[in-house]
Amino acid sequence: MDKQEIRNIAIIAHVDHGKTTLTDAIMTQCGHGDEGSMDSNALEQERGITIYAKNTSVIYKGTKINIVDTPGHADFGSEVERVLRSIDTVLLVVDAQEGPMPQTRFVLKKSLELGLKPIVIINKIDKPAANPNLVHEQVLELFIELGAHDAQIDFPTVYAIGRQGIAKMNLADDSKDLTPLLDCILSHVAPANTAEQASLPLKAQVFNLGYDNFLGRLGVCRIYDGSIKDGQNIWVKDINGKTFTGKVTKLFTFEGKKRVEVKEAFAGDIITVAGLPDIYIGETLIDNEATPALPTIKIDEPTISLSFLVNNSPFAGREGKFVTGRQIRERLEKELEINVGLKVDFSPNEYFKVYGRGELHIAVLLENMRREGYELQVSQPQVIVKEVKNEDGKMEKVEPFEELTVDIPEEFTGAIIDKLGKRKAIMTDMKTKDGLSRILFEIPTRGLLGYRNVFVIDTKGEGILASRFIDFKPYAGTIEKRETGSMTSMVSGKSLGFSLWNLQDRGRLFIGPAVEVYEGMVVGDTSKGDDMDVNPCKGKAMSNMRSSGKDEALMLVPHYELSIERGLELMREDEYLEITPINVRLRKKFLTPTDRSKASRKDGVVA
């Protein structure tokens, strides 16, 4: 293994531009096609997106190529940032129709700052509206705009159809597989292991974490210098010089997606180490205490927060296996072992304050918890507002802002600009071509919370919305977002079709007939902005003239099924989202009208 050449690369791109499909095609060509897709997590397969960065390796022409497949969604940006420190080159995948999108800019900027020289892959060139030449120009402009130096701007370009496993260096070339891409990797990526590095003292850095029920916490590391052996005693040092010792109990390297146990690993390789329970991202593994630590890996801070509470609704404990505060606490502590973008405040309260990178980041955690049998309720996500000193030395409020890119048919531009203007968005750029508009906005994260669902309706499902975190900027003031109120059940029982038939004219329903409801449960939205107490269990009255079973047929409009993400978008400040393994319900914090009235009078605000 020490004589085998190694190349370390990461595949980065905007969400849905084809990173994982391309990685799967490389694995298939190199004989690992029977190991399945890189998106192995059930949630990843259902949603069609990558959530967790994952390692694989292939052997091509006697060279080992370590590949890290990264997430494309902005909420999981912390996964990408760590990975970039462990590799030598990135493959930047760009859709041949959509061109560079917000996450393309984000990951490319991080790569260029680290001095990496990307290989650009223009993927999906078989799309009907693909324009590879235009996209190549846009990528070049993006490199220049982000301040790339001459060596970075002189990037090789590969054209690909990922799902067919085809790559070519020129559009006119004839190609049957990914050989041109793999050859390009060998010629443009420097070997990760040299004889000089192998003779130096051990220096490896942790860039990802894993967890095994038998082995405990695992550190995924890149070895920069020296070698490491199974059973070896080592030091672990962070950037502040804090050091602790440990013993390597198991050592793994990658063959395809599989972890393979080895007795020794050498400079240039990517490995997994067991036996160090306190290991963390960015720490340096050394065999000589005098060896300095490698520069730390900075992870962007969270932008939203919400409270996790024990479920106390009338239906509490019916469906969940883990329902107590202690069980929820233990699950959150376990999540912190590997989810470095997450922070949790375990202060002694009746709730746990959870801080995350975005609604999807939190929704994925909640979805995993409910599938494991947890039952809980969460409060409305709130943007993290901080106070910092401005240039004049005075304290001012700042909040997170995002760059929002919308691709929409031209006919919807007026409505979208109007809606986003009310949410304090400022338009920074607009381009229109062939009836399609691409508009860029700067918007407070507060204004974006809950907007995705509105966007889908306003564009009739034809728009594409993408965002990336920019920075904390001065507070934008009050934002009025929700134009609807809540339909709140004032009784407990089973919903009836007759009652829902009468209520559907008042707004949008979240439940269908024969669903159990309780007093204080939100069963729908009202068309107007005021809350309304309703009775979804009311049956049709009988009289001397007619029976309850006759008269006109009931035509019920299909109800709006609540998911965790939809619930987080729709909920208001005085509501909780109740999450169980079987159901997602929206409810008022105070279940009875009397309690809600008291709470609203207390200090003049709703608690």
PyMOL commands that set and color helices and strands:
alter all, ss='L'
color gray80, all
select helices_A, chain A and resi 19-29+33-35+42-47+74-84+102-113+132-145+150-153+162-164+179-188+195-198+325-338+359-371+410-422+445-448+451-458+497-506+564-570+593-604
alter helices_A, ss='H'
color red, helices_A
select strands_A, chain A and resi 6-13+54-60+63-69+89-95+119-123+157-161+166-168+203-212+216-225+227-229+233-237+243-247+250-255+258-261+264-266+270-274+284-286+304-309+343-345+351-356+376-379+382-383+386-389+395-409+426-433+436-444+464-474+485-489+493-494+507-509+516-517+521-526+532-534+575-579+584-588
alter strands_A, ss='S'
color yellow, strands_A
deselect
rebuild
show_as cartoon
